[in-house]
Amino acid sequence: QVQLVEFGGGLVQPGGSLRLTCDASVSTAGINSPGNIRGWYRQAPGKERELVAELRRDGQKTYGDFVKGRFTISGDVAKNEIYLQMYGLKPEDTAVYYCDSKIWGVHNWGQGTQVTVSS
């Protein structure tokens, strides 16, 4: 059973920063488990869910084109957690951010955490 819980969302001014945490339950496949890709997606109102960043077990990282060096994904294998450090936030980054554990191509989502960038 995959259980993912996100923390760290909130309201921030343009140019500000936030750090999101995704905590996985003990029963969730570990970051280094075969076939497991952890990642962050986001969904703004009226838009499709899109990839923000993903972390593969070999350490390879992939980012959405809009990130442009502003965000960094990382993971803690011992804690079975991943993180998303976001800098230079823009109003267009406003969305619900979801943690994902993609196991052999099947997405497993957390409940999401709201990030609002506004002055």
Long-range contacts (C-beta under 8 A, 24 or more apart in sequence): 1-25, 1-27, 1-28, 2-27, 2-28, 2-29, 2-101, 2-103, 2-108, 3-27, 3-28, 4-28, 4-99, 4-100, 4-101, 4-108, 4-109, 4-110, 4-111, 5-99, 5-110, 5-111, 6-97, 6-98, 6-99, 6-110, 6-111, 6-112, 6-113, 7-113, 8-113, 9-97, 9-113, 9-114, 9-115, 10-114, 10-115, 10-116, 11-116, 11-117, 11-118, 12-89, 12-115, 12-116, 12-117, 13-117, 13-118, 13-119, 14-89, 14-90, 14-91, 14-117, 14-118, 14-119, 15-88, 15-89, 16-89, 16-117, 17-85, 17-86, 17-87, 17-88, 17-89, 18-86, 18-89, 18-115, 19-83, 19-84, 19-85, 19-86, 20-83, 20-84, 20-86, 20-97, 20-99, 20-113, 20-115, 21-81, 21-82, 21-83, 22-81, 22-82, 22-83, 22-84, 22-99, 22-110, 23-79, 23-80, 23-81, 24-80, 24-81, 24-101, 26-80, 28-80, 28-101, 28-108, 29-101, 29-103, 30-77, 30-80, 31-55, 31-57, 31-75, 31-76, 31-77, 31-80, 31-82, 32-57, 32-77, 33-57, 33-103, 35-103, 35-104, 35-105, 36-101, 36-102, 36-103, 37-100, 37-101, 37-102, 38-75, 38-82, 38-99, 38-100, 38-101, 38-102, 39-73, 39-82, 39-99, 39-100, 39-102, 40-73, 40-82, 40-84, 40-97, 40-98, 40-99, 40-100, 41-97, 41-98, 41-100, 41-109, 42-93, 42-95, 42-96, 42-97, 42-98, 42-115, 43-95, 43-96, 43-98, 43-112, 44-92, 44-94, 44-95, 44-96, 47-95, 49-98, 52-84, 52-97, 53-84, 54-100, 54-102, 55-82, 66-92, 86-115, 89-115, 89-117, 90-117, 91-117, 91-118, 92-117, 93-117, 94-118
